[in-house]
Amino acid sequence: MTSTAPGLASGLAERAMHAARAHRAADPDGFHRRHDDPDRWNRWARRARVARTIAAALQVGVDRVLVTDDPHREYRTRTGPVPGDLITITDPSTGRLWRFIPDFTTPGDGWLLLGRCPGCEAEVPITRVALLADLGEYLDRDHDIHVADEARDESLHEPGCAFGLPTVGD
């Protein structure tokens, strides 16, 4: 897969138009209505903070990070549940897409890398990442792989998948 995204050497206008197109393509309604009310704007601003934080941690340009609503996860707020964040990072050199969700079990900023279950091919959290070295450790096959406990959540897997374990109380 080749990347058609402009590089950091591109001008601000070109990078801005690319970013707008990427957001429009990923979430047309959310992007066009982001200024409609304070709650929508607050969600948009939060997504921008998430994008800046993970971009810095993984040493990629923020224009390579897209934060959208996660169709599978939500979290509670004072005003009710809101969709969780699905973070997609496009590798600038290979065009590969990396997907993450927030890791709310960490005391600081952390994310769970999403990958395919070896048993059923469902997308599940596979490892914790707080900085680039964590991703490198996971990718380095010379070491033991520490799979995130969340990957064992039976509700994330296809029925009968041996990789998912029943949750406590089932």
Buried (B, 14 or more C-beta within 10 A) or exposed (E): EEBEBBEEEBEEEEBEEBBEEBBEEBBEEBBEEBEEEEEEEBBBEEBEEBBEBBBBBBEBBBBBBBBBBBEBBEEEEEEEEBBBBBBBBBBBEEEEEBBBBBBEEEEEBBBBBBBEBEBBEBEBBBBBBBEEEBBEBBEEEEEEEEBBEBBBBEEBBEEEBEBBBEEEEE
